[in-house]
């Protein structure tokens, strides 16, 4: 039996599982749209599992914070090209996009898939 979920039900499922503080409204809206687009393009039906989503995705206020939390100690020799004398010159978004899915929200935060990092 399949239940189709709209944005409101998607968001309330996180409340139902006690996960309302894991993502902002904008991050949940972005994830909902991402999953919906994935279903349409792949023809695959996804199961709504807020616990798994919370384990596999994380929201950050910006890509630099996402990088520092997940990739700071994983630079390889080939990654050195993304660095220069200043830490601020690292293209955090490009670096993350080469490794995982990065979604940007309407509010400017980013949501990244952490299982590939």
N, C-alpha and C positions, 0 to 999 in steps of 0.2 A: 504494500500500500504506500503510495507516494502522496505527500502533502506539499503543495506548492507554497512557497514562502515569499511574502512581499517584504519590503524594507522594514516596516514596523515590526513584523513578526521576527525577522532576522535579529533586529536590535533587542527585542524583548527576550529572545532566547538566551542572550548573554546575562540578562538580569535574572532569569529563571535559574541559571546555573551559578549564580553568585559571581559572575565575571564582568559586572558592569563597569569596573574601574580599569580594565585592561586596555580599552581603546576609547578614544573620544568619539562623539557622534560622527564627525567627519571621517575618521578612520573606518568606522563600521560601514558608513555609506560607501566609501571607496572600496572596501573589501566586498561588500554586497554586489556592487557593479562589476568588479573584477570576476567574481565567481559566476555571476549571471552571464557575462560575456564569454567566459570560458565554456560554460554549458552550451551556449548557442553555437560557438565556433567548433567545438569538439563533438557535439552530439551526445556527450557523456552526462549522466545525471549525477550530481554531487549530493552527498549526505551532509546535512547541517549538524556539525559537531563543534559547539563552542569551545569545549575543552581542547580539542585538537587544534583549532584555529589559534587559541591563546598560546599553545606550545610551539606552533610553527610560524607564527607571525608576531611582529613587535612594532610598536609605533614609537617614533622618535621625533623630537621637535625639529630636527634638521638632519641632513645627510652626514654632517661632520660627527654629530653625536652617535649616529648609527655606526659609522666607521670606527670610532674610538671604542665603542662597546663590543664590537664583533670582530674587527679585523686588525686592530692596532699592532698585534704581534705576529701577523701572518704575511708580512711583505716578503715577496721573493725577489730575486735579482731582476726579473723582468718587470716587477712593479716599481723599481727604482725610477723608471722613466716618468712616473707620475709625480715624483718628488723633485723639489729643487731646494735651494737654501732655506726657504721659508716654509714652515708647516702649513701655512694658510694657502699655499699654491697647489696643494693636493686637490685634484678634482675628485672629491669624495663620491659624487653621484656616479661618475663614469667608473670609478673603481668598484663600487657596489654593483652596478649594473652588469659588470663583467663576471660577477660571481653569483648573483641571485636576482630574484624579481624585486623591483623597487617600485612602489606606487606612491604618487604624491597626492595629497588631499587638497580640498578647497581651502583649507585653513593654512596651508603651507607646510604642514608636518609631512613626514614620510612613513610608510608602512613597508617593512621588508620581510621577506620570507627568510627565516633564520635557519632552516634545516640544511641548507646547502653551504653555510659558512663554516 
